[in-house]
Structures are given as C-alpha cells and as structure tokens.
C-alpha cells in the first residue's frame, strides 16, 4: 500500500512545484484595472504590476455606464414616474378610480390611459425609434453637402467639355494647312 501511495504523492508534489512559480508570480503582482477615454490616460505598468486599461468612447465619459443605464428593476424608476404612481394614493370620489365614494369609477379610464402612455414611452422599441431617427438625421444632414459637391463636379466636367469644343472649333481642321491659299484677285477697274 505504501508503494502505491508514494508515486501518487510524488506526482502531486511535482505538479504543485511546477505550478508554484506561476501562482507565486500572480500572488505578488498587483493588478490595476483602469477605465480611460484616451490611450494617453492609461498608466504605465510598474515592476510587479499588471495594468488593464479599457478605452471607452469620449461621449460616454459623463454618462451612467451602459450596463446600469437600462434596467427593468422597479427600483430604477425615475422620480417623476414614482410621483405619478403615488399621485392617486388616498384619492377617492370623482375621477379617483376607486370603489369608495360617489363617482369613484370615473378616473379609471384616465389612469389606464396614463399607464398605457407611460409604458409606451419607456418601451424598448422607442429607443430603437430614437436611434433610427438619429441615424436618419445624420444621413440627411450630409445630403445637401454631397449634392452640392456632385453638382460642382458635374458643372466642372461640362465646363471642360465646352472649352474643349471651343478649342476644336477655333483650331485648324485637319488638311486645311495643306490647301493653298486662294490667289489674290486683281482689282477691277
């Protein structure tokens, strides 16, 4: 039994000894994780330090991180939405949407319409609609400049063509220089 245990223990010690330099190296190294908006903001790694630098887009510098920006968690509702939800607490009577008091049912339709509008304004499709509208506006903003540049290019080509035609009209025709000029006519008289 001792003979079987000894080779297994030696193999385990050999594996531990082989892994220990890497484990010791990573245990002694300091890992510095940095979010930067330009490569010049990334710090230089010092001896015994690993620097992980993530470069983000400059427009994102002062925004809430994207993984926290869109959340379905009810705790992440805006204050305006929370106020709208508690607006009807303790409300009864006409326009209250409650079974208490005369005319309590009259506010239910209004409350349903407001809930529908709030859900629709915060729907995920609305964000895509906004992104599409932004992309469309960017594309349309360059159409006038592109059309003006194309018009200028076409006019330049037309001008060059007209100048070439004018030069050809004013130039000698092939074979004209070979013809003798007409002899001067004697004056009549």
C-alpha positions, 0 to 999 in steps of 0.5 A: 500500500505504501508503494502505491501511495508514494508515486501518487504523492510524488506526482502531486508534489511535482505538479504543485512545484511546477505550478508554484512559480506561476501562482507565486508570480500572480500572488505578488503582482498587483493588478490595476484595472483602469477605465480611460477615454484616451490611450494617453490616460492609461498608466504605465505598468510598474515592476510587479504590476499588471495594468488593464486599461479599457478605452471607452468612447469620449461621449460616454465619459459623463454618462451612467455606464451602459450596463446600469443605464437600462434596467427593468428593476422597479427600483430604477424608476425615475422620480417623476414616474414614482410621483405619478404612481403615488399621485392617486394614493388616498384619492377617492370620489370623482375621477379617483378610480376607486370603489369608495365614494360617489363617482369613484369609477370615473378616473379609471379610464384616465389612469389606464390611459396614463399607464398605457402612455407611460409604458409606451414611452419607456418601451424598448422599441422607442429607443430603437425609434430614437436611434433610427431617427438619429441615424436618419438625421445624420444621413440627411444632414450630409445630403445637401453637402454631397449634392452640392459637391456632385453638382460642382463636379458635374458643372466642372466636367461640362465646363471642360467639355465646352472649352474643349469644343471651343478649342476644336472649333477655333483650331485648324481642321485637319488638311486645311494647312495643306490647301493653298491659299486662294490667289489674290484677285486683281482689282477691277477697274 
